Every structure is written in structure tokens, then in C-alpha cells.
């Protein structure tokens, strides 16, 4: 009966670790060049937008998984 909740928490932690690895290994080293003194500002802004979009995506995915698990429990 409690297994679906543990699965939900396990999926949540896997997504947190995968998201951190993605941000650290792929997004952090990205740089923008060619805009003069605005390079750092655009670089930081782009990284912030990508990170925020990933957080929104993770929340959306976790919401769908939560709804699926709890609807499955209600049917039983």
C-alpha cells in the first residue's frame, strides 16, 4: 500500500540528481560571446532561464506522476 509513495519519492530524487548533473555538466560551461560588455549578462540570463524552465518541467512531470499514482490507488 505504501510502495507507490516510495516510488514517487524515488523518482523525485532521481530527477533532482539528474537535473543537478545536467545543470552542472552541460549548462554551466556554456558561454555567450560577441555582445561585448553584455556577454556576462546574457550568459547569466540564459542560464537562469534554462534552470527555471527545467524546474517548471520537473514540477509538471512530478505532478503528472503524483496524479497517476493517486488515481491508481483510488481505483483499488
Wavefront OBJ file of the C-alpha trace (Angstrom):
o trace
v 0.000 0.000 0.000
v 2.860 2.411 0.759
v 5.038 1.291 -2.160
v 3.649 3.883 -4.647
v 4.657 6.707 -2.321
v 8.179 5.311 -2.084
v 8.298 5.027 -5.871
v 7.184 8.657 -6.140
v 9.917 9.800 -3.754
v 12.496 7.665 -5.584
v 11.528 9.198 -8.941
v 11.671 12.659 -7.376
v 15.221 12.096 -6.104
v 16.355 10.635 -9.430
v 15.036 13.724 -11.205
v 16.740 16.050 -8.721
v 20.092 14.315 -9.160
v 19.718 14.152 -12.958
v 18.741 17.833 -13.117
v 21.708 18.863 -10.998
v 24.039 16.812 -13.156
v 22.571 18.320 -16.302
v 22.955 21.852 -14.992
v 26.482 21.234 -13.737
v 27.893 19.341 -16.705
v 26.148 20.890 -19.718
v 24.609 24.250 -18.893
v 27.205 25.714 -16.516
v 30.106 25.602 -19.023
v 28.063 27.311 -21.772
v 29.225 30.813 -22.689
v 27.984 33.572 -24.965
v 30.476 35.668 -26.918
v 30.125 38.510 -29.372
v 27.978 41.003 -27.473
v 30.811 42.998 -25.917
v 30.225 44.049 -22.355
v 26.813 42.334 -22.327
v 28.316 38.840 -22.644
v 28.196 38.108 -18.913
v 24.678 39.498 -18.513
v 23.289 37.478 -21.423
v 25.202 34.398 -20.309
v 23.761 34.564 -16.792
v 20.293 35.350 -18.076
v 20.316 32.415 -20.485
v 21.459 30.020 -17.758
v 18.807 31.337 -15.361
v 16.039 30.929 -17.947
v 17.144 27.365 -18.713
v 17.269 26.494 -14.999
v 13.803 27.970 -14.390
v 12.370 26.075 -17.368
v 13.862 22.835 -16.040
v 12.308 23.442 -12.633
v 8.908 24.075 -14.225
v 9.305 20.919 -16.331
v 10.271 18.857 -13.258
v 7.249 20.173 -11.329
v 4.944 19.352 -14.262
v 6.352 15.814 -14.560
v 6.126 15.177 -10.813
v 2.540 16.455 -10.778
v 1.587 14.037 -13.554
v 3.296 11.125 -11.774
v 1.604 12.039 -8.484
v -1.809 12.199 -10.130
v -1.231 8.870 -11.860
v -0.159 7.156 -8.615
v -3.025 8.536 -6.528
v -5.661 7.817 -9.192
v -4.324 4.275 -9.331
v -4.666 3.983 -5.531
v -8.194 5.378 -5.557
v -9.324 2.796 -8.144
v -8.095 -0.056 -5.909
l 1 2 3 4 5 6 7 8 9 10 11 12 13 14 15 16 17 18 19 20 21 22 23 24 25 26 27 28 29 30 31 32 33 34 35 36 37 38 39 40 41 42 43 44 45 46 47 48 49 50 51 52 53 54 55 56 57 58 59 60 61 62 63 64 65 66 67 68 69 70 71 72 73 74 75 76
